[in-house]
Amino acid sequence: MDCRSESATTGEGRFRVNANRKLLDVWLLVRCVSCDRTSKLTVHERMPVRSFDPVELEGYYANDPKLVAARLLDPLLARRNRFTLDWTGAWRLDTPSAWLDGPWPFQAQVVFEDSVPVRPDNLIAQGLGLSRNEVLRRVKCDLPLRRPTTAGFTFTVMAWDYREGSRGA
Ligand SMILES: [Zn+2]
């Protein structure tokens, strides 16, 4: 049966380690979201046992969730296995509730608990309940707002009439 779905999930995340004499293969198992078929992403191929960091190797055997996340975010793994990750909706934003009371301009800091790539404009729009256009108009940030980032950043929200104000004077 051929399945054309291009979406797969790691589920809870499982590695498979296969030993061949002193060489190890390590795969990360992923499951097709439509037909449930399991396939393997190559993490390490025929690598001498000795060259593994023992803690890392232990993590592969134990299906360490942090190691699963780290491998998924590793651009090398993605390139080798020709996949790109879609992080849409795969993150949660915790915001303090009383931001509207602050004086303008208002500065905020974003801290990432996991380095999941998120577009700052999406994140700020969701966090502050603004439209994406409004974010682009009112938010000052050192990072390009439309390009995904995995690192924390600080941004400033200008008052509603910011554009008029800066033009007028
Ligand atoms: Zn499938």
Backbone and ligand atoms as CSV (ligand in chain L), in Angstrom:
chain,resi,resn,atom,element,x,y,z
A,1,MET,N,N,0.829,-1.200,0.000
A,1,MET,CA,C,0.000,0.000,0.000
A,1,MET,C,C,0.866,1.255,0.000
A,2,ASP,N,N,0.594,2.104,-0.923
A,2,ASP,CA,C,1.364,3.333,-0.973
A,2,ASP,C,C,0.586,4.479,-0.354
A,3,CYS,N,N,1.254,5.208,0.492
A,3,CYS,CA,C,0.593,6.316,1.158
A,3,CYS,C,C,1.341,7.574,0.792
A,4,ARG,N,N,0.585,8.589,0.425
A,4,ARG,CA,C,1.250,9.808,-0.027
A,4,ARG,C,C,1.324,10.886,1.050
A,5,SER,N,N,0.877,10.551,2.216
A,5,SER,CA,C,0.932,11.526,3.301
A,5,SER,C,C,2.387,11.900,3.589
A,6,GLU,N,N,2.598,13.187,3.831
A,6,GLU,CA,C,3.963,13.607,4.135
A,6,GLU,C,C,4.096,14.059,5.577
A,7,SER,N,N,3.083,13.750,6.368
A,7,SER,CA,C,3.140,14.150,7.767
A,7,SER,C,C,3.384,12.952,8.663
A,8,ALA,N,N,4.348,13.098,9.528
A,8,ALA,CA,C,4.666,12.034,10.467
A,8,ALA,C,C,4.818,12.625,11.851
A,9,THR,N,N,4.664,11.770,12.839
A,9,THR,CA,C,4.810,12.223,14.210
A,9,THR,C,C,5.738,11.280,14.949
A,10,THR,N,N,6.419,11.790,15.940
A,10,THR,CA,C,7.264,10.913,16.743
A,10,THR,C,C,6.459,10.303,17.871
A,11,GLY,N,N,5.206,10.737,18.039
A,11,GLY,CA,C,4.450,10.276,19.194
A,11,GLY,C,C,5.202,10.654,20.459
A,12,GLU,N,N,5.367,9.709,21.336
A,12,GLU,CA,C,6.100,10.006,22.563
A,12,GLU,C,C,7.606,9.988,22.334
A,13,GLY,N,N,8.006,9.500,21.181
A,13,GLY,CA,C,9.417,9.517,20.844
A,13,GLY,C,C,10.125,8.237,21.231
A,14,ARG,N,N,10.518,7.487,20.231
A,14,ARG,CA,C,11.242,6.256,20.509
A,14,ARG,C,C,12.454,6.154,19.592
A,15,PHE,N,N,13.562,5.769,20.192
A,15,PHE,CA,C,14.761,5.490,19.408
A,15,PHE,C,C,14.888,3.988,19.232
A,16,ARG,N,N,15.565,3.593,18.186
A,16,ARG,CA,C,15.952,2.191,18.079
A,16,ARG,C,C,17.464,2.150,17.871
A,17,VAL,N,N,18.101,1.343,18.687
A,17,VAL,CA,C,19.549,1.208,18.583
A,17,VAL,C,C,19.839,-0.204,18.102
A,18,ASN,N,N,20.631,-0.304,17.053
A,18,ASN,CA,C,20.959,-1.602,16.500
A,18,ASN,C,C,22.476,-1.771,16.499
A,19,ALA,N,N,22.928,-2.848,17.127
A,19,ALA,CA,C,24.374,-3.068,17.216
A,19,ALA,C,C,24.808,-4.118,16.204
A,20,ASN,N,N,25.866,-3.786,15.503
A,20,ASN,CA,C,26.448,-4.717,14.563
A,20,ASN,C,C,27.945,-4.766,14.855
A,21,ARG,N,N,28.377,-5.805,15.553
A,21,ARG,CA,C,29.719,-5.854,16.122
A,21,ARG,C,C,29.943,-4.599,16.968
A,22,LYS,N,N,30.934,-3.795,16.604
A,22,LYS,CA,C,31.181,-2.624,17.443
A,22,LYS,C,C,30.609,-1.346,16.830
A,23,LEU,N,N,29.767,-1.532,15.833
A,23,LEU,CA,C,29.166,-0.359,15.201
A,23,LEU,C,C,27.690,-0.262,15.575
A,24,LEU,N,N,27.264,0.984,15.770
A,24,LEU,CA,C,25.866,1.181,16.153
A,24,LEU,C,C,25.123,2.009,15.109
A,25,ASP,N,N,23.896,1.595,14.868
A,25,ASP,CA,C,22.958,2.436,14.138
A,25,ASP,C,C,21.938,2.945,15.143
A,26,VAL,N,N,21.622,4.218,15.043
A,26,VAL,CA,C,20.574,4.771,15.903
A,26,VAL,C,C,19.522,5.414,15.008
A,27,TRP,N,N,18.275,5.032,15.222
A,27,TRP,CA,C,17.179,5.644,14.472
A,27,TRP,C,C,16.177,6.269,15.421
A,28,LEU,N,N,15.507,7.275,14.918
A,28,LEU,CA,C,14.366,7.831,15.627
A,28,LEU,C,C,13.132,7.358,14.864
A,29,LEU,N,N,12.218,6.721,15.568
A,29,LEU,CA,C,11.037,6.154,14.903
A,29,LEU,C,C,9.943,7.209,14.775
A,30,VAL,N,N,9.380,7.306,13.597
A,30,VAL,CA,C,8.261,8.222,13.392
A,30,VAL,C,C,7.105,7.451,12.755
A,31,ARG,N,N,5.914,7.939,12.982
A,31,ARG,CA,C,4.723,7.243,12.519
A,31,ARG,C,C,3.932,8.166,11.595
A,32,CYS,N,N,3.555,7.631,10.443
A,32,CYS,CA,C,2.758,8.397,9.487
A,32,CYS,C,C,1.413,8.744,10.127
A,33,VAL,N,N,0.983,10.014,10.013
A,33,VAL,CA,C,-0.261,10.404,10.683
A,33,VAL,C,C,-1.495,9.856,9.979
A,34,SER,N,N,-1.378,9.439,8.720
A,34,SER,CA,C,-2.589,8.947,8.066
A,34,SER,C,C,-2.658,7.422,8.008
A,35,CYS,N,N,-1.537,6.727,7.761
A,35,CYS,CA,C,-1.650,5.268,7.644
A,35,CYS,C,C,-0.978,4.531,8.799
A,36,ASP,N,N,-0.385,5.273,9.730
A,36,ASP,CA,C,0.170,4.639,10.929
A,36,ASP,C,C,1.450,3.850,10.690
A,37,ARG,N,N,1.950,3.872,9.474
A,37,ARG,CA,C,3.159,3.111,9.187
A,37,ARG,C,C,4.349,3.775,9.899
A,38,THR,N,N,5.218,2.929,10.444
A,38,THR,CA,C,6.393,3.455,11.137
A,38,THR,C,C,7.560,3.543,10.174
A,39,SER,N,N,8.281,4.645,10.228
A,39,SER,CA,C,9.527,4.695,9.477
A,39,SER,C,C,10.626,5.231,10.377
A,40,LYS,N,N,11.849,5.129,9.884
A,40,LYS,CA,C,12.999,5.419,10.721
A,40,LYS,C,C,13.773,6.605,10.172
A,41,LEU,N,N,14.083,7.532,11.053
A,41,LEU,CA,C,14.991,8.608,10.689
A,41,LEU,C,C,16.374,8.230,11.199
A,42,THR,N,N,17.349,8.316,10.319
A,42,THR,CA,C,18.699,7.946,10.726
A,42,THR,C,C,19.311,9.034,11.599
A,43,VAL,N,N,19.679,8.650,12.809
A,43,VAL,CA,C,20.352,9.594,13.707
A,43,VAL,C,C,21.863,9.372,13.622
A,44,HIS,N,N,22.279,8.125,13.752
A,44,HIS,CA,C,23.690,7.768,13.580
A,44,HIS,C,C,23.756,6.508,12.740
A,45,GLU,N,N,24.744,6.462,11.862
A,45,GLU,CA,C,24.868,5.322,10.971
A,45,GLU,C,C,26.234,4.677,11.137
A,46,ARG,N,N,26.217,3.413,11.498
A,46,ARG,CA,C,27.449,2.631,11.639
A,46,ARG,C,C,28.547,3.415,12.346
A,47,MET,N,N,28.223,3.841,13.547
A,47,MET,CA,C,29.180,4.628,14.307
A,47,MET,C,C,29.799,3.752,15.386
A,48,PRO,N,N,31.149,3.813,15.536
A,48,PRO,CA,C,31.810,2.993,16.557
A,48,PRO,C,C,31.240,3.281,17.949
A,49,VAL,N,N,30.980,2.213,18.700
A,49,VAL,CA,C,30.402,2.355,20.031
A,49,VAL,C,C,31.192,3.347,20.872
A,50,ARG,N,N,32.511,3.230,20.764
A,50,ARG,CA,C,33.392,4.057,21.592
A,50,ARG,C,C,33.241,5.548,21.339
A,51,SER,N,N,32.831,5.914,20.140
A,51,SER,CA,C,32.782,7.352,19.841
A,51,SER,C,C,31.499,7.999,20.375
A,52,PHE,N,N,30.617,7.210,20.978
A,52,PHE,CA,C,29.409,7.794,21.558
A,52,PHE,C,C,29.692,8.377,22.939
A,53,ASP,N,N,29.081,9.493,23.221
A,53,ASP,CA,C,29.039,10.012,24.577
A,53,ASP,C,C,28.147,9.044,25.365
A,54,PRO,N,N,28.674,8.442,26.452
A,54,PRO,CA,C,27.920,7.422,27.187
A,54,PRO,C,C,26.548,7.917,27.668
A,55,VAL,N,N,26.481,9.179,28.073
A,55,VAL,CA,C,25.207,9.724,28.551
A,55,VAL,C,C,24.200,9.785,27.391
A,56,GLU,N,N,24.704,10.214,26.235
A,56,GLU,CA,C,23.842,10.301,25.064
A,56,GLU,C,C,23.345,8.902,24.674
A,57,LEU,N,N,24.244,7.938,24.680
A,57,LEU,CA,C,23.873,6.580,24.304
A,57,LEU,C,C,22.817,6.022,25.258
A,58,GLU,N,N,23.026,6.287,26.541
A,58,GLU,CA,C,22.045,5.869,27.545
A,58,GLU,C,C,20.677,6.490,27.244
A,59,GLY,N,N,20.708,7.752,26.824
A,59,GLY,CA,C,19.477,8.464,26.467
A,59,GLY,C,C,18.757,7.817,25.285
A,60,TYR,N,N,19.524,7.314,24.303
A,60,TYR,CA,C,18.897,6.632,23.166
A,60,TYR,C,C,18.197,5.361,23.631
A,61,TYR,N,N,18.868,4.603,24.513
A,61,TYR,CA,C,18.255,3.366,25.005
A,61,TYR,C,C,17.017,3.655,25.845
A,62,ALA,N,N,17.049,4.784,26.569
A,62,ALA,CA,C,15.955,5.102,27.500
A,62,ALA,C,C,14.857,5.944,26.838
A,63,ASN,N,N,15.006,6.236,25.548
A,63,ASN,CA,C,14.044,7.103,24.845
A,63,ASN,C,C,13.845,8.431,25.578
A,64,ASP,N,N,14.939,9.016,25.993
A,64,ASP,CA,C,14.908,10.286,26.717
A,64,ASP,C,C,14.196,11.363,25.885
A,65,PRO,N,N,13.070,11.891,26.395
A,65,PRO,CA,C,12.293,12.878,25.626
A,65,PRO,C,C,13.096,14.122,25.259
A,66,LYS,N,N,14.028,14.520,26.132
A,66,LYS,CA,C,14.849,15.694,25.818
A,66,LYS,C,C,15.745,15.412,24.621
A,67,LEU,N,N,16.215,14.185,24.553
A,67,LEU,CA,C,17.075,13.789,23.440
A,67,LEU,C,C,16.259,13.697,22.148
A,68,VAL,N,N,15.031,13.237,22.256
A,68,VAL,CA,C,14.141,13.203,21.091
A,68,VAL,C,C,13.967,14.622,20.552
A,69,ALA,N,N,13.663,15.562,21.460
A,69,ALA,CA,C,13.463,16.951,21.044
A,69,ALA,C,C,14.736,17.524,20.437
A,70,ALA,N,N,15.858,17.243,21.090
A,70,ALA,CA,C,17.131,17.783,20.605
A,70,ALA,C,C,17.441,17.249,19.214
A,71,ARG,N,N,17.186,15.962,18.989
A,71,ARG,CA,C,17.489,15.389,17.682
A,71,ARG,C,C,16.556,15.942,16.610
A,72,LEU,N,N,15.297,16.115,16.979
A,72,LEU,CA,C,14.344,16.652,16.008
A,72,LEU,C,C,14.724,18.060,15.577
A,73,LEU,N,N,15.304,18.806,16.513
A,73,LEU,CA,C,15.662,20.194,16.205
A,73,LEU,C,C,17.022,20.291,15.530
A,74,ASP,N,N,17.713,19.175,15.434
A,74,ASP,CA,C,19.051,19.176,14.848
A,74,ASP,C,C,18.951,19.294,13.323
A,75,PRO,N,N,19.450,20.395,12.772
A,75,PRO,CA,C,19.317,20.590,11.322
A,75,PRO,C,C,20.016,19.484,10.518
A,76,LEU,N,N,21.037,18.887,11.115
A,76,LEU,CA,C,21.763,17.817,10.430
A,76,LEU,C,C,20.868,16.606,10.211
A,77,LEU,N,N,20.100,16.275,11.229
A,77,LEU,CA,C,19.186,15.137,11.134
A,77,LEU,C,C,18.127,15.412,10.066
A,78,ALA,N,N,17.626,16.637,10.058
A,78,ALA,CA,C,16.612,16.997,9.077
A,78,ALA,C,C,17.170,16.916,7.660
A,79,ARG,N,N,18.392,17.405,7.491
A,79,ARG,CA,C,18.973,17.407,6.157
A,79,ARG,C,C,19.241,15.978,5.685
A,80,ARG,N,N,19.794,15.172,6.591
A,80,ARG,CA,C,20.137,13.804,6.225
A,80,ARG,C,C,18.885,13.021,5.839
A,81,ASN,N,N,17.789,13.292,6.516
A,81,ASN,CA,C,16.567,12.530,6.275
A,81,ASN,C,C,15.558,13.281,5.415
A,82,ARG,N,N,15.966,14.419,4.932
A,82,ARG,CA,C,15.138,15.231,4.026
A,82,ARG,C,C,13.747,15.496,4.578
A,83,PHE,N,N,13.673,16.095,5.755
A,83,PHE,CA,C,12.360,16.513,6.231
A,83,PHE,C,C,12.462,17.903,6.820
A,84,THR,N,N,11.339,18.567,6.888
A,84,THR,CA,C,11.272,19.828,7.602
A,84,THR,C,C,10.163,19.688,8.636
A,85,LEU,N,N,10.377,20.308,9.738
A,85,LEU,CA,C,9.390,20.205,10.810
A,85,LEU,C,C,8.394,21.341,10.709
A,86,ASP,N,N,7.150,21.010,10.935
A,86,ASP,CA,C,6.115,22.021,10.966
A,86,ASP,C,C,5.698,22.222,12.419
A,87,TRP,N,N,6.001,23.381,12.947
A,87,TRP,CA,C,5.737,23.632,14.366
A,87,TRP,C,C,4.451,24.399,14.594
A,88,THR,N,N,3.654,24.547,13.533
A,88,THR,CA,C,2.416,25.300,13.687
A,88,THR,C,C,1.569,24.732,14.818
A,89,GLY,N,N,1.260,25.568,15.774
A,89,GLY,CA,C,0.388,25.126,16.863
A,89,GLY,C,C,1.048,24.192,17.858
A,90,ALA,N,N,2.345,23.932,17.671
A,90,ALA,CA,C,3.006,22.971,18.558
A,90,ALA,C,C,3.683,23.655,19.741
A,91,TRP,N,N,3.205,24.844,20.051
A,91,TRP,CA,C,3.801,25.540,21.190
A,91,TRP,C,C,2.695,26.223,21.988
A,92,ARG,N,N,3.036,26.610,23.199
A,92,ARG,CA,C,2.081,27.282,24.052
A,92,ARG,C,C,2.725,28.545,24.596
A,93,LEU,N,N,1.928,29.578,24.683
A,93,LEU,CA,C,2.449,30.857,25.145
A,93,LEU,C,C,1.829,31.197,26.492
A,94,ASP,N,N,2.661,31.460,27.473
A,94,ASP,CA,C,2.164,31.913,28.768
A,94,ASP,C,C,2.357,33.418,28.849
A,95,THR,N,N,1.268,34.155,29.035
A,95,THR,CA,C,1.381,35.618,29.126
A,95,THR,C,C,0.833,36.106,30.456
A,96,PRO,N,N,1.496,37.106,31.008
A,96,PRO,CA,C,0.923,37.750,32.194
A,96,PRO,C,C,-0.359,38.456,31.777
A,97,SER,N,N,-1.326,38.569,32.681
A,97,SER,CA,C,-2.643,39.038,32.265
A,97,SER,C,C,-2.772,40.556,32.192
A,98,ALA,N,N,-2.013,41.293,32.972
A,98,ALA,CA,C,-2.315,42.715,33.147
A,98,ALA,C,C,-1.529,43.650,32.220
A,99,TRP,N,N,-1.177,43.170,31.032
A,99,TRP,CA,C,-0.310,44.002,30.198
A,99,TRP,C,C,-0.962,45.287,29.734
A,100,LEU,N,N,-2.309,45.286,29.605
A,100,LEU,CA,C,-2.988,46.459,29.057
A,100,LEU,C,C,-2.908,47.678,29.966
A,101,ASP,N,N,-2.676,47.459,31.240
A,101,ASP,CA,C,-2.657,48.577,32.181
A,101,ASP,C,C,-1.391,49.414,32.108
A,102,GLY,N,N,-0.354,48.839,31.550
A,102,GLY,CA,C,0.936,49.524,31.563
A,102,GLY,C,C,0.929,50.790,30.732
A,103,PRO,N,N,1.838,51.725,31.059
A,103,PRO,CA,C,1.965,52.946,30.253
A,103,PRO,C,C,2.650,52.612,28.918
A,104,TRP,N,N,2.361,53.405,27.899
A,104,TRP,CA,C,2.999,53.204,26.594
A,104,TRP,C,C,4.272,54.012,26.509
A,105,PRO,N,N,5.257,53.620,25.710
A,105,PRO,CA,C,5.315,52.290,25.096
A,105,PRO,C,C,5.561,51.217,26.139
A,106,PHE,N,N,5.231,50.005,25.751
A,106,PHE,CA,C,5.238,48.889,26.664
A,106,PHE,C,C,6.273,47.884,26.189
A,107,GLN,N,N,7.156,47.451,27.111
A,107,GLN,CA,C,8.197,46.521,26.681
A,107,GLN,C,C,7.954,45.132,27.266
A,108,ALA,N,N,8.210,44.130,26.474
A,108,ALA,CA,C,7.987,42.756,26.931
A,108,ALA,C,C,9.150,41.868,26.509
A,109,GLN,N,N,9.310,40.810,27.260
A,109,GLN,CA,C,10.382,39.882,26.965
A,109,GLN,C,C,9.790,38.497,26.719
A,110,VAL,N,N,10.313,37.822,25.704
A,110,VAL,CA,C,9.859,36.469,25.395
A,110,VAL,C,C,10.979,35.494,25.744
A,111,VAL,N,N,10.636,34.491,26.527
A,111,VAL,CA,C,11.613,33.481,26.911
A,111,VAL,C,C,11.153,32.128,26.381
A,112,PHE,N,N,12.036,31.415,25.732
A,112,PHE,CA,C,11.692,30.097,25.196
A,112,PHE,C,C,12.106,29.015,26.188
A,113,GLU,N,N,11.189,28.125,26.509
A,113,GLU,CA,C,11.572,26.970,27.317
A,113,GLU,C,C,12.173,25.880,26.454
A,114,ASP,N,N,11.696,25.765,25.232
A,114,ASP,CA,C,12.276,24.844,24.268
A,114,ASP,C,C,12.553,25.628,23.011
A,115,SER,N,N,13.604,25.238,22.305
A,115,SER,CA,C,13.959,26.041,21.141
A,115,SER,C,C,13.151,25.616,19.915
A,116,VAL,N,N,11.862,25.840,20.000
A,116,VAL,CA,C,10.965,25.568,18.888
A,116,VAL,C,C,10.869,26.828,18.034
A,117,PRO,N,N,11.089,26.716,16.734
A,117,PRO,CA,C,11.054,27.926,15.909
A,117,PRO,C,C,9.654,28.519,15.793
A,118,VAL,N,N,9.523,29.789,16.140
A,118,VAL,CA,C,8.241,30.475,16.084
A,118,VAL,C,C,8.450,31.836,15.444
A,119,ARG,N,N,7.498,32.248,14.620
A,119,ARG,CA,C,7.583,33.589,14.048
A,119,ARG,C,C,7.160,34.598,15.098
A,120,PRO,N,N,8.019,35.596,15.369
A,120,PRO,CA,C,7.676,36.594,16.398
A,120,PRO,C,C,6.335,37.272,16.144
A,121,ASP,N,N,5.993,37.569,14.885
A,121,ASP,CA,C,4.716,38.266,14.649
A,121,ASP,C,C,3.525,37.394,15.080
A,122,ASN,N,N,3.598,36.089,14.809
A,122,ASN,CA,C,2.526,35.179,15.248
A,122,ASN,C,C,2.434,35.140,16.763
A,123,LEU,N,N,3.602,35.020,17.362
A,123,LEU,CA,C,3.650,34.876,18.803
A,123,LEU,C,C,3.117,36.122,19.515
A,124,ILE,N,N,3.552,37.285,19.053
A,124,ILE,CA,C,3.124,38.533,19.694
A,124,ILE,C,C,1.632,38.758,19.444
A,125,ALA,N,N,1.184,38.471,18.216
A,125,ALA,CA,C,-0.236,38.642,17.898
A,125,ALA,C,C,-1.086,37.776,18.819
A,126,GLN,N,N,-0.681,36.537,18.997
A,126,GLN,CA,C,-1.445,35.633,19.855
A,126,GLN,C,C,-1.384,36.070,21.314
A,127,GLY,N,N,-0.185,36.480,21.747
A,127,GLY,CA,C,0.001,36.834,23.143
A,127,GLY,C,C,-0.739,38.094,23.543
A,128,LEU,N,N,-0.807,39.060,22.637
A,128,LEU,CA,C,-1.408,40.337,22.986
A,128,LEU,C,C,-2.786,40.515,22.382
A,129,GLY,N,N,-3.257,39.555,21.620
A,129,GLY,CA,C,-4.570,39.658,21.007
A,129,GLY,C,C,-4.640,40.754,19.962
A,130,LEU,N,N,-3.550,40.954,19.231
A,130,LEU,CA,C,-3.531,41.973,18.176
A,130,LEU,C,C,-3.581,41.262,16.823
A,131,SER,N,N,-3.959,41.999,15.779
A,131,SER,CA,C,-3.882,41.425,14.442
A,131,SER,C,C,-2.419,41.450,14.007
A,132,ARG,N,N,-2.105,40.609,13.029
A,132,ARG,CA,C,-0.733,40.543,12.549
A,132,ARG,C,C,-0.289,41.898,11.971
A,133,ASN,N,N,-1.205,42.577,11.280
A,133,ASN,CA,C,-0.879,43.888,10.725
A,133,ASN,C,C,-0.542,44.886,11.817
A,134,GLU,N,N,-1.336,44.810,12.869
A,134,GLU,CA,C,-1.123,45.721,13.982
A,134,GLU,C,C,0.236,45.462,14.629
A,135,VAL,N,N,0.578,44.188,14.728
A,135,VAL,CA,C,1.877,43.838,15.288
A,135,VAL,C,C,2.986,44.459,14.442
A,136,LEU,N,N,2.870,44.299,13.127
A,136,LEU,CA,C,3.920,44.823,12.255
A,136,LEU,C,C,4.011,46.340,12.342
A,137,ARG,N,N,2.873,46.989,12.611
A,137,ARG,CA,C,2.841,48.444,12.663
A,137,ARG,C,C,3.316,48.982,14.010
A,138,ARG,N,N,2.979,48.286,15.071
A,138,ARG,CA,C,3.188,48.869,16.404
A,138,ARG,C,C,4.355,48.293,17.188
A,139,VAL,N,N,4.899,47.181,16.711
A,139,VAL,CA,C,5.935,46.527,17.506
A,139,VAL,C,C,7.326,46.830,16.969
A,140,LYS,N,N,8.186,47.247,17.890
A,140,LYS,CA,C,9.588,47.482,17.553
A,140,LYS,C,C,10.388,46.320,18.128
A,141,CYS,N,N,11.229,45.723,17.278
A,141,CYS,CA,C,11.954,44.546,17.723
A,141,CYS,C,C,13.264,44.466,16.959
A,142,ASP,N,N,14.314,43.978,17.628
A,142,ASP,CA,C,15.605,43.853,16.967
A,142,ASP,C,C,15.620,42.723,15.941
A,143,LEU,N,N,14.703,41.779,16.106
A,143,LEU,CA,C,14.654,40.654,15.180
A,143,LEU,C,C,13.665,40.950,14.061
A,144,PRO,N,N,13.900,40.358,12.883
A,144,PRO,CA,C,12.871,40.453,11.851
A,144,PRO,C,C,11.625,39.705,12.326
A,145,LEU,N,N,10.477,40.391,12.326
A,145,LEU,CA,C,9.274,39.821,12.938
A,145,LEU,C,C,8.696,38.632,12.175
A,146,ARG,N,N,8.982,38.556,10.879
A,146,ARG,CA,C,8.365,37.489,10.088
A,146,ARG,C,C,9.252,36.259,9.965
A,147,ARG,N,N,10.453,36.327,10.494
A,147,ARG,CA,C,11.347,35.175,10.340
A,147,ARG,C,C,11.369,34.365,11.637
A,148,PRO,N,N,11.185,33.032,11.525
A,148,PRO,CA,C,11.146,32.204,12.737
A,148,PRO,C,C,12.420,32.333,13.563
A,149,THR,N,N,12.253,32.364,14.862
A,149,THR,CA,C,13.388,32.409,15.759
A,149,THR,C,C,13.228,31.319,16.813
A,150,THR,N,N,14.348,30.896,17.386
A,150,THR,CA,C,14.285,29.902,18.452
A,150,THR,C,C,14.876,30.460,19.731
A,151,ALA,N,N,15.280,31.738,19.668
A,151,ALA,CA,C,15.912,32.347,20.831
A,151,ALA,C,C,15.008,33.432,21.389
A,152,GLY,N,N,15.112,33.648,22.679
A,152,GLY,CA,C,14.310,34.682,23.321
A,152,GLY,C,C,14.608,36.060,22.757
A,153,PHE,N,N,13.662,36.959,22.911
A,153,PHE,CA,C,13.873,38.318,22.416
A,153,PHE,C,C,13.024,39.296,23.215
A,154,THR,N,N,13.334,40.563,23.029
A,154,THR,CA,C,12.595,41.623,23.691
A,154,THR,C,C,11.945,42.475,22.620
A,155,PHE,N,N,10.739,42.935,22.884
A,155,PHE,CA,C,10.105,43.817,21.912
A,155,PHE,C,C,9.364,44.931,22.641
A,156,THR,N,N,9.078,45.980,21.903
A,156,THR,CA,C,8.375,47.124,22.466
A,156,THR,C,C,7.107,47.362,21.663
A,157,VAL,N,N,5.996,47.527,22.360
A,157,VAL,CA,C,4.734,47.845,21.684
A,157,VAL,C,C,4.477,49.327,21.849
A,158,MET,N,N,4.286,50.016,20.728
A,158,MET,CA,C,4.019,51.439,20.773
A,158,MET,C,C,2.522,51.684,20.987
A,159,ALA,N,N,2.191,52.907,21.385
A,159,ALA,CA,C,0.783,53.251,21.616
A,159,ALA,C,C,0.000,53.156,20.308
A,160,TRP,N,N,-1.336,53.144,20.402
A,160,TRP,CA,C,-2.191,52.987,19.218
A,160,TRP,C,C,-1.895,54.015,18.147
A,161,ASP,N,N,-1.630,55.252,18.560
A,161,ASP,CA,C,-1.463,56.339,17.588
A,161,ASP,C,C,0.000,56.531,17.211
A,162,TYR,N,N,0.811,55.496,17.419
A,162,TYR,CA,C,2.246,55.637,17.212
A,162,TYR,C,C,2.602,56.170,15.831
A,163,ARG,N,N,1.969,55.575,14.774
A,163,ARG,CA,C,2.392,55.934,13.429
A,163,ARG,C,C,2.090,57.403,13.123
A,164,GLU,N,N,0.892,57.797,13.504
A,164,GLU,CA,C,0.515,59.204,13.271
A,164,GLU,C,C,1.495,60.126,14.017
A,165,GLY,N,N,1.757,59.775,15.259
A,165,GLY,CA,C,2.630,60.597,16.089
A,165,GLY,C,C,4.006,60.779,15.465
A,166,SER,N,N,4.591,59.696,15.001
A,166,SER,CA,C,5.967,59.788,14.487
A,166,SER,C,C,5.982,60.549,13.143
A,167,ARG,N,N,4.877,60.466,12.428
A,167,ARG,CA,C,4.838,61.176,11.147
A,167,ARG,C,C,4.690,62.677,11.375
A,168,GLY,N,N,3.727,63.021,12.253
A,168,GLY,CA,C,3.363,64.408,12.485
A,168,GLY,C,C,4.540,65.270,12.924
A,169,ALA,N,N,5.291,64.784,13.899
A,169,ALA,CA,C,6.394,65.587,14.415
A,169,ALA,C,C,7.570,65.516,13.458
L,1,ZN,ZN,ZN,1.173,6.922,5.439
